[in-house]
Amino acid sequence: MEDFGELSLEAILSDDEIAELEQSNELQETPPEQKENKKSNNNINTEDLTLEDLFGGDNPESVGDDEDNKLLLCADALYHPEAKVNYDSITGTFSIPHRDDFERNPIQFAFALDEKGIVFIDDHNNVENIIEKINTKKQRLPSLERFLYDFLNQIIAEDMQMLKDYEHELDNMEYAILNDYDSITSESVYNIRSDIRDLKNHYEQLIDIAQVFEANENKFFKEENLRYFSIYLNRLDRLYETSSSVRDYAMQISDLYK
């Protein structure tokens, strides 16, 4: 387990990220009363967690003692990704579409977060693969908030370029249709629309999770580091808007094809 001490925002953010914060008017002095909030140990633990650990205990929102009900709740959560604020924890699930094949079953894993850190529940090493990419950055002064920011950001790292590629592909389709080429089919246009729809749903899920983190109802995060989640939400907003534009473009191409 890693223990993270005090750190400054400038020590761990790049110049570009600080500039982005300044543009979004997020860089403000932290009020003195906020600095007195309860601090957490900010530990990160990726060990396995049982269903009892995640859904049981004294939490009034827990399922109860029926193990079958707990299994049903866990299965339902994986198909309905969300983040849930409990009395003493935040629990939730991720469902991440494969960027190279949206028809494959999505990558799914769960998490539980409290004042001690975060635990992932993952049967297929998907979380480990994401964390390995984060660790290559070799941060000097890591924190739980920065870890979550990097983890979430890694999920969408290549998405803007992918959306641009879709747009370029639609440009080629439009050119082919206008010039009476036979290389374009309605199915190819539909596939793009379907992929973009899945991406938009995915972004909505990530927005839900990031907003729960930013709200910080349980005071698990340091107030001065909530800016990480603001940056991430700004990037998600841009991706969502871009995906909406690409899907509208695909609908126009579909109408043109008809």
Secondary structure, 3 states (H helix, E strand, C coil): CECCCCCCHHHHCCHHHHHHHHHCCCCCCCCHHHHCCCCCCCEECCCCCCHHHHHCCCCCCCCCCCHHHHHHHHHHHHHCCCEEECCCCEEEEEEECCCCCCCCCCEEEEEEEECCEEEEECCCCHHHHHHHHHHCCCCCCCCHHHHHHHHHHHHCCCHHHHHHHHHHHHHHHHHHHHCCCCCCCHHHHHHHHHHHHHHHHHHHHHHHHHHHHHHCCCCCCCHHHCHHHHHHHHHHHHHHHHHHHHHHHHHHHHHHHC
